[in-house]
Each structure stands twice: as C-alpha cells, then as structure tokens.
C-alpha cells in the first residue's frame, strides 16, 4: 500500500588489504568506482473497498515509479549515494474526492475525471556512508525530501554499524525522523460553499464534519539490528524497531458513513457523514528475523519472519520464503512466497456500522482484519567482469521481478520491477 506497512536497510561494505614491499599498508576503497542503478516498477491493483468512498467502491489504481540511484566513492573510506525518483499514479478511488465533475453518473464504482484522479510523488534521498580504516565501523547519515499535491515530507537520520568476531558478527543501530505536512483535500461535499440541487434524502444534509486544526505529522523510529554468520552455509539476523507517530494520522479525504445518520445522495453517490477520525498518536513495534542457508553452489534458502504490534489494536504476522537457484554463471532465478495476517484496528468499522457518538472511526480496509498471499519470481543476470558496455559504464547486473498479491478483502495487485546496475570504467 502507499504509504504502507515495511522498514528496509541497505549496507554497502567491502574490505581488504595487504602489505607491500615497503611495509606501507594498502587499504582497498569501500567502493572502487561510481555505480549507477536504474529501477522501474509498475503497480496495478483493483478491489471493492475504497477508503475514499467509505469502504465501498472501486480501488482501481496504477502506479509507475522510475528511480535512479548514483553511488559515488569519496576517497578510500566514504560513499555518497543519491536516490531520486518519481511515483506517478492514476487512481479511480482518489478521483472520487470530487465525483461530480465529469459527464459520467456519479458513483463509487465509477472513477471521476477530476484533478484528483492522478498525481506524482517526487522524492530525493541522499545518504553519506563513512567506514573506518579496518572496515569494522560504519557511520551513515541521510536526508529525505518528498512532495505531492497534498503532502510534503522532510526527513533525516543516521546509523552506526559495528562488525566484530572477524566480521562474523554485526551490530547496528539507526534512527530516522520524518516531519510531514498536509495540504488537506477534503471530500467535495464537505468543503465550504458546496451546493448541489440534486441532493436527495430525508431531511436536510448536515454532516458532522469539522476541518482539522493540526496539519502536521511527525514520525520517529529507532532500529536495532543484529546479524551472525553461524557457519559457512548459515547466517541469521534479527531486527527490532520502535516507531512513534504523532499529529494528523487521519487521512482528510477518506469518507465515513455512520449508522445513526440519514443517507443522502447525488445520483448514485452517497454523501459523507464525516471523514475518518483517528487518534493523534500511534506506537508501532515490529520484530523481525532472517535466515539464509546455502544448500549448495546452485541453491540457497532465504526465510523471513516478522511480528508486529501497535497500540491501535493491530497485531500481524509475516512469513516469506525465497529460493535463489543459480542456473548458470550469469543467471539466477528466485521463486518466492509471502504470507501475511493481521487483526483489525480498534477503530475500524465497515460502512454504516460506526455511531456518531464514537470518538474514533475509519472504514479504511488497510486497518481491517485480513490475510494476504503474495507469490512471484525474479531473474537476475550478472555480467561477469562487466563485458557489456553502455558508453563509459559496464553492466554489472540486470534484474526482473514479478509478484501477484491477493487479499481476503478482495484486493488484488500485480507488481513488475526492472533494474539495471552499471559501474564506471
């Protein structure tokens, strides 16, 4: 989901050295030459429980995300990584923030042609990594900036990694802060000055809605990581994250329909009783682990598991298995499967089941009880010694991945990913 549910860490570590005839120690660079990685992903989904239309309506959405990551060595011990991209999406559900601006009949099952139908998220994320001379200590710092039509975010963070036991043991700690600001786009019928003589229903349409006063959301995370090479074939890692969010955690354009309020319509579209109301703080605690076992030169197993808890009443379990299979010196295929299950939030209510007297409510099915299955495969091609060239760059690797996602609420999604990494000669 956008904005969704996982925290991912990347480490780039290499070491080496030998004594020359004059006894002057040679330290291999952390990164020998600049690298450029080009990524592209295409995401498509559909379902029947759009939060924009109160938990009932089309969830059709497509998203295309081109990304470029440039890693530049600075001296022997430092790497500067620049990550930038654009996430351009078209959403039938978000188009219905204003369902009354097109020629089609207004309906939660029909997308509108308005401005909210599509948008682009742009982001820029530079990271600086410094390694000690013995390559046993790694410091990193980063900033992150992203923006779309109703949202702006700036973040910063850093981390420290320590390797010991001849680099067989790794301990890490990192922290991140995000400071976000909404430019709220409320449902059209809840905005000042809205009038439409086509409204039908018993009585007078009078929603409970009040605009939000606090338009900021801050997120703070602390991550602890431990990994251990247990044998030549077996490696394990554990992670523990503490995440606190405060501020505006409700999404301003997500409608709610209440049980004890009269229904009002324009054509086939039901007008909102309110938008979702959620607490102004949320604490999350994910605990995860990874296991990697090398069966032989052709096959290995990669398993992942995670337990998640938050103080909104959601608990979740994740398990996944990936099996890389080396079919030649250059080609590797890896089938994968992921299972996820979660309980519903204390504040989730299906359409017209919450009461107006409740302090908090939402009909966002991302906070409902559900199970999901994700399965797919990937292919990686490694150009040994970068024989293939593109201008001054040698092709290091190219990869393709496809995943199919199915959720018991009816949401279905397909994800295609393509990537290529180059190194400068």
C-alpha positions in Angstrom: 0.0 0.0 0.0 1.0 3.6 -0.4 2.4 4.7 2.2 2.0 1.3 3.8 3.2 -1.4 6.4 7.6 -2.3 6.0 11.4 -0.6 7.0 14.3 -1.6 4.7 18.0 -1.2 5.4 20.9 -1.2 2.8 24.5 -1.7 3.8 27.5 -1.5 1.4 30.6 -2.9 3.0 33.8 -4.2 1.5 37.3 -4.6 2.9 40.7 -6.0 2.1 44.4 -5.2 2.4 47.9 -6.5 2.1 51.4 -5.4 2.9 53.6 -4.0 0.1 57.4 -4.3 -0.1 57.9 -1.0 1.8 55.5 -2.2 4.5 53.1 0.6 3.7 49.6 -0.7 4.3 47.2 -0.6 1.3 43.5 -0.1 2.1 41.0 -1.1 -0.5 38.4 1.5 -1.2 34.9 0.9 0.2 33.6 1.5 -3.4 36.2 1.3 -6.2 34.2 3.2 -9.0 30.9 5.1 -9.3 27.8 2.9 -9.7 24.5 3.9 -11.3 21.4 1.8 -10.7 18.3 2.4 -12.8 15.0 1.0 -11.4 11.5 0.9 -12.8 8.4 -0.5 -11.1 4.8 -0.8 -12.3 2.0 -1.5 -9.8 -1.7 -2.2 -10.7 -4.5 -3.0 -8.3 -8.2 -3.4 -8.1 -10.8 -4.1 -5.3 -14.2 -3.1 -3.9 -13.4 -1.3 -0.6 -12.1 2.1 -1.4 -11.5 4.2 1.8 -12.2 7.5 -0.2 -15.8 6.3 -0.6 -16.3 5.0 2.9 -15.2 1.4 2.4 -17.3 0.6 -0.6 -16.3 1.4 -4.2 -13.6 0.8 -6.8 -9.9 0.6 -5.6 -8.5 0.6 -9.1 -5.1 2.2 -9.2 -1.9 2.1 -11.3 1.5 3.5 -10.3 4.7 3.8 -12.3 8.0 4.6 -10.4 11.2 5.3 -12.3 14.2 5.6 -9.9 17.9 6.4 -10.2 20.5 5.7 -7.6 24.0 7.0 -8.0 26.8 5.8 -5.6 30.0 7.9 -5.7 33.2 7.0 -3.8 34.7 9.9 -2.0 38.3 9.0 -1.0 39.0 5.5 0.3 36.5 5.4 3.1 33.4 7.2 2.1 30.4 6.7 -0.3 27.8 9.3 -1.3 24.6 7.7 -2.5 21.9 9.9 -4.3 18.5 8.3 -4.7 15.8 10.2 -6.7 12.6 9.2 -8.3 9.0 10.0 -9.3 6.0 7.9 -8.4 3.2 8.8 -10.9 -0.2 7.2 -10.2 -3.7 7.2 -11.5 -6.4 6.3 -9.0 -10.1 5.7 -9.6 -10.7 5.9 -5.8 -8.9 9.2 -5.2 -10.6 10.7 -8.3 -13.8 10.4 -6.2 -12.7 13.1 -3.8 -14.9 15.0 -6.2 -17.1 12.6 -8.1 -19.4 15.3 -9.5 -17.1 17.0 -12.1 -17.4 14.6 -15.0 -20.0 13.6 -17.6 -20.5 10.1 -16.1 -23.1 9.3 -13.5 -21.6 9.9 -10.0 -21.0 6.5 -8.4 -18.4 5.0 -6.0 -17.8 2.3 -8.7 -17.0 4.8 -11.4 -13.9 7.0 -11.5 -14.2 10.7 -11.9 -12.2 12.7 -14.4 -11.2 15.4 -12.0 -7.8 16.7 -10.9 -7.5 14.3 -8.0 -7.6 11.4 -10.5 -3.8 11.4 -10.9 -0.7 12.8 -9.2 3.0 12.4 -8.9 5.2 12.0 -5.8 8.7 13.2 -6.2 11.5 12.3 -3.8 15.2 12.9 -3.2 17.2 10.9 -0.7 21.0 11.4 -0.4 23.0 9.2 2.0 26.6 9.5 3.2 28.5 6.4 4.5 31.8 6.5 6.2 33.8 3.3 7.0 36.8 3.1 9.4 40.2 2.0 8.1 39.7 -1.5 9.3 36.2 -1.6 7.9 34.7 -2.6 11.2 32.9 0.6 12.0 30.4 2.3 9.6 28.7 5.6 10.2 25.9 6.8 7.9 23.7 9.9 7.7 20.8 10.8 5.3 18.2 13.3 4.5 14.9 12.6 2.6 12.6 15.0 0.9 9.3 14.1 -0.9 6.2 16.0 -2.1 2.9 15.5 -3.8 -0.1 17.7 -4.3 -1.5 17.3 -0.8 1.6 16.3 1.2 5.2 17.4 1.9 7.7 15.5 3.9 11.3 16.1 5.1 13.3 13.6 7.0 16.8 13.0 8.4 18.5 10.2 10.2 21.7 8.3 10.8 23.1 4.9 11.8 26.1 3.1 13.2 27.2 -0.4 12.4 30.0 -2.4 14.2 31.5 -5.6 12.9 33.4 -7.9 15.2 34.5 -11.5 15.6 36.4 -11.3 12.3 33.4 -9.7 10.7 31.2 -12.7 11.5 29.0 -10.6 13.9 27.3 -7.3 13.1 25.5 -4.9 15.4 23.7 -1.9 14.2 21.6 1.0 15.5 19.9 3.7 13.4 17.3 6.4 13.8 15.1 8.4 11.5 12.8 11.4 11.8 10.1 12.5 9.3 8.3 15.8 9.6 5.3 15.9 7.3 2.7 18.5 6.5 -0.7 18.0 4.8 -2.5 20.3 2.4 -5.8 18.6 3.1 -8.1 17.8 0.2 -11.5 17.2 1.9 -14.3 15.4 0.1 -16.0 18.0 -2.2 -19.4 17.9 -0.3 -17.7 18.8 3.0 -16.0 22.0 1.6 -17.2 25.5 2.4 -19.7 26.8 -0.2 -20.7 23.4 -1.6 -24.2 23.4 -3.1 -26.0 21.0 -5.4 -29.7 20.9 -6.1 -29.6 17.2 -6.9 -29.2 16.1 -3.3 -31.8 13.5 -2.3 -32.6 12.1 1.1 -34.8 12.5 4.2 -34.4 15.8 5.9 -31.5 18.3 5.4 -28.0 17.2 4.6 -25.9 18.3 7.6 -22.6 16.4 8.0 -20.7 16.3 11.3 -17.5 17.4 9.7 -15.0 19.9 11.1 -11.7 20.8 9.4 -8.6 19.5 11.1 -6.6 22.1 13.1 -3.2 20.3 13.2 -1.9 19.6 9.7 1.4 18.1 10.8 2.5 14.6 11.3 5.8 13.6 12.8 7.4 10.1 12.8 10.3 8.9 14.9 11.9 5.5 14.5 14.8 3.7 16.3 16.1 0.4 14.8 18.3 -2.2 16.4 19.9 -4.9 14.2 22.0 -8.0 14.9 23.4 -10.5 12.4 25.6 -13.5 12.8 27.4 -15.8 10.4 26.8 -19.1 12.2 28.7 -21.3 9.7 29.9 -21.2 6.1 26.3 -22.1 5.0 24.1 -20.5 7.6 23.5 -16.8 8.5 20.9 -15.3 10.7 19.8 -11.7 11.6 17.3 -10.1 14.0 15.8 -6.6 13.9 13.7 -4.6 16.5 12.1 -1.3 15.6 10.4 1.3 17.8 8.2 3.7 15.8 6.2 6.6 17.2 3.9 8.8 15.1 2.1 11.9 16.3 -0.1 14.6 14.8 -2.6 14.2 12.0 -2.9 10.5 11.5 -6.3 10.6 9.8 -6.4 10.9 6.0 -8.5 14.0 5.3 -10.2 12.8 2.1 -11.4 9.3 3.4 -15.1 9.3 4.0 -17.1 7.6 6.7 -20.8 6.7 6.6 -22.4 6.4 10.1 -25.2 4.0 11.2 -27.3 6.6 13.0 -27.3 9.3 10.3 -29.7 9.6 7.4 -28.4 8.8 3.9 -28.1 11.5 1.3 -27.2 11.0 -2.4 -26.3 12.8 -5.6 -27.2 10.4 -8.3 -25.7 7.1 -7.2 -23.1 8.6 -4.9 -23.7 8.8 -1.1 -22.6 12.0 0.6 -20.2 11.7 3.6 -21.3 11.9 7.2 -17.8 12.7 8.2 -14.2 11.9 7.3 -12.2 9.3 9.3 -11.2 10.3 12.8 -8.2 8.5 14.3 -6.0 9.2 17.4 -3.2 11.7 17.2 -0.5 9.2 18.2 0.4 5.7 17.3 3.2 3.4 18.6 4.4 0.5 16.4 6.7 -2.4 17.4 7.9 -4.7 14.6 10.2 -7.6 15.4 11.8 -9.4 12.5 14.3 -12.1 11.6 16.0 -13.5 8.6 17.6 -16.9 7.9 19.9 -17.7 5.0 21.1 -21.2 4.3 23.2 -22.2 1.3 22.3 -25.7 0.3 24.9 -26.0 -2.5 26.5 -23.9 -5.2 23.2 -23.8 -7.2 20.6 -23.3 -4.5 20.0 -21.4 -1.2 17.1 -20.6 1.1 16.1 -17.2 2.4 13.4 -17.1 5.1 11.9 -14.0 6.7 9.5 -13.7 9.6 8.1 -10.7 11.5 5.7 -10.0 14.4 4.0 -6.6 14.5 2.1 -4.8 17.3 0.7 -1.3 17.6 -1.5 0.5 20.2 -4.4 0.8 17.7 -5.2 -2.8 18.3 -3.4 -4.3 15.2 -1.2 -7.3 15.5 0.2 -9.0 12.5 2.5 -11.9 11.4 4.5 -12.1 8.3 6.4 -15.1 6.8 8.2 -15.4 3.5 10.5 -17.8 1.7 12.7 -17.1 -1.3 14.8 -19.8 -3.1 17.5 -18.4 -5.3 18.5 -21.0 -7.9 21.7 -20.5 -9.9 21.1 -21.9 -13.4 24.4 -20.7 -14.9 27.4 -18.5 -14.1 25.4 -15.4 -15.0 21.7 -16.3 -14.4 19.9 -16.8 -11.1 16.1 -17.3 -10.7 14.3 -17.0 -7.4 10.7 -18.0 -6.8 9.2 -16.5 -3.6 6.1 -16.7 -1.4 4.9 -14.4 1.3 2.0 -14.8 3.8 0.6 -12.0 6.0 -2.2 -11.9 8.5 -3.4 -9.1 10.8 -6.2 -8.3 13.2 -8.5 -5.3 12.8 -7.8 -2.0 14.4 -10.0 -1.0 17.4 -11.2 1.9 15.2 -12.2 0.0 12.1 -15.9 -0.1 11.1 -17.4 -1.3 7.9 -19.8 1.1 6.1 -22.7 2.3 8.3 -21.7 0.3 11.4 -20.0 3.1 13.4 -22.1 5.5 15.5 -21.7 9.3 15.6 -21.0 9.1 19.3 -17.8 7.2 18.8 -14.6 9.2 19.3 -12.7 7.5 16.5 -13.7 5.6 13.4 -12.4 4.6 10.0 -13.6 2.4 7.1 -10.1 2.0 5.6 -9.8 -1.7 4.9 -6.0 -1.5 5.4 -6.9 -1.4 9.1 -9.4 -4.3 8.9 -8.8 -7.9 9.7 -7.4 -9.8 6.6 -5.0 -12.4 5.3 -2.9 -11.9 2.2 -0.8 -14.1 -0.1 2.0 -12.9 -2.3 3.8 -15.1 -4.8 6.2 -14.5 -7.6 9.6 -14.9 -9.1 12.6 -13.0 -10.1 15.5 -13.3 -12.6 19.0 -11.8 -12.1 21.7 -11.6 -14.8 25.2 -10.7 -13.7 27.6 -9.6 -16.4 30.8 -11.1 -15.2 33.7 -8.6 -15.3 31.2 -6.1 -16.9 31.8 -7.3 -20.5 28.7 -5.4 -21.8 29.3 -1.6 -22.1 27.0 1.4 -22.2 29.2 4.4 -23.0 31.7 4.6 -20.1 29.7 2.2 -18.0 29.9 -1.6 -17.7 26.8 -3.6 -17.0 27.1 -5.1 -13.5 23.7 -6.7 -13.3 20.1 -6.6 -14.6 17.1 -8.0 -12.8 13.4 -8.5 -13.3 10.8 -9.4 -10.6 7.0 -10.1 -10.8 4.7 -10.5 -7.8 1.0 -11.2 -7.5 -0.8 -10.1 -4.3 -4.2 -11.3 -3.2 -6.0 -10.2 0.0 -9.1 -11.8 1.6 -10.9 -8.4 1.4 -10.9 -8.8 -2.4 -8.0 -6.5 -3.2 -5.7 -7.9 -5.9 -2.5 -6.4 -7.2 0.3 -7.1 -9.7 3.8 -5.7 -9.3 6.5 -5.6 -12.0 10.0 -4.5 -11.2 13.0 -4.0 -13.6 16.5 -2.9 -12.5 20.0 -2.5 -14.0 23.2 -1.6 -12.3 26.3 -0.1 -14.1 29.8 0.7 -12.9 32.1 3.3 -14.5 35.3 2.0 -16.0 
